[in-house]
């Protein structure tokens, strides 16, 4: 039997390539909002970050997400993304 294709994505924080399932998808929606896509299927332009707190710091604070999503992320959206990362830290493997 042929093996099932597993999509590979690149982390915009560190540049590491990994399975799509191992990454967290951030989406810029059609109305310009930026949010975490838990389903992986939301409409809009997407970017991926590892489950590593350092990648979240680089991606959110160093404007790497801004560049990847072709937008300017507001301070309240940055705060919400970093809060999400803080909530998920105990579940992520460091």
C-alpha positions as CSV (number, residue, x, y, z in Angstrom):
1,X,0.0,0.0,0.0
2,X,1.2,3.5,-0.8
3,X,2.0,5.7,2.2
4,X,-0.3,8.7,2.9
5,X,1.1,12.1,2.0
6,X,1.7,14.3,5.1
7,X,1.9,18.0,4.3
8,X,5.1,19.8,5.4
9,X,5.1,23.4,6.5
10,X,7.8,25.9,7.4
11,X,7.9,27.8,10.8
12,X,8.1,31.5,10.2
13,X,9.8,31.9,13.6
14,X,12.8,29.6,13.1
15,X,12.5,28.3,9.5
16,X,12.3,24.6,10.5
17,X,10.2,22.3,8.4
18,X,7.8,19.9,10.1
19,X,4.5,18.1,9.6
20,X,1.5,20.4,9.3
21,X,0.0,18.7,12.4
22,X,3.0,19.6,14.5
23,X,2.6,23.4,13.8
24,X,0.1,26.0,14.9
25,X,-1.6,28.0,12.1
26,X,-2.0,31.7,12.3
27,X,-4.5,33.3,9.8
28,X,-5.1,36.7,8.4
29,X,-8.8,36.7,7.7
30,X,-10.5,38.5,4.8
31,X,-11.5,41.4,7.1
32,X,-7.8,41.8,8.2
33,X,-8.0,40.2,11.7
34,X,-5.2,37.9,12.8
35,X,-6.0,34.8,14.9
36,X,-5.0,31.3,15.7
37,X,-6.7,28.7,13.5
38,X,-7.3,25.6,15.6
39,X,-9.0,23.8,12.8
40,X,-6.3,24.4,10.2
41,X,-9.0,25.1,7.6
42,X,-10.1,28.8,8.2
43,X,-10.3,31.0,5.1
44,X,-7.5,33.5,4.7
45,X,-3.7,33.7,4.3
46,X,-1.9,31.4,6.8
47,X,1.4,31.2,8.5
48,X,2.8,28.5,10.7
49,X,4.7,28.6,14.0
50,X,6.4,25.7,15.9
51,X,5.2,24.7,19.4
52,X,8.3,26.4,20.7
53,X,8.0,29.6,22.8
54,X,11.1,31.1,21.3
55,X,9.5,30.8,17.8
56,X,6.4,32.6,19.0
57,X,8.6,35.4,20.4
58,X,10.5,35.7,17.1
59,X,7.4,35.4,15.0
60,X,5.2,37.8,16.8
61,X,7.7,40.4,18.2
62,X,10.2,40.5,15.3
63,X,7.5,41.1,12.7
64,X,8.1,37.8,10.9
65,X,4.3,37.1,11.0
66,X,3.7,40.5,9.6
67,X,5.8,39.8,6.6
68,X,4.4,36.3,6.0
69,X,0.8,37.4,6.4
70,X,1.3,40.6,4.3
71,X,-0.2,42.8,7.0
72,X,0.5,44.9,10.1
73,X,-0.5,43.1,13.2
74,X,-1.9,45.4,15.9
75,X,-0.7,45.5,19.5
76,X,-3.9,43.9,20.8
77,X,-3.6,41.0,18.3
78,X,0.1,40.5,19.3
79,X,-0.9,40.4,22.9
80,X,-3.6,37.8,22.1
81,X,-1.2,35.6,20.1
82,X,1.4,35.7,22.9
83,X,-1.3,34.9,25.5
84,X,-2.3,31.9,23.4
85,X,1.3,30.7,23.5
86,X,1.5,31.1,27.2
87,X,-1.7,29.1,27.7
88,X,-0.4,26.3,25.5
89,X,3.1,26.1,27.0
90,X,2.3,23.2,29.5
91,X,0.9,21.2,26.5
92,X,3.9,21.8,24.3
93,X,7.1,19.8,24.4
94,X,10.0,22.1,25.1
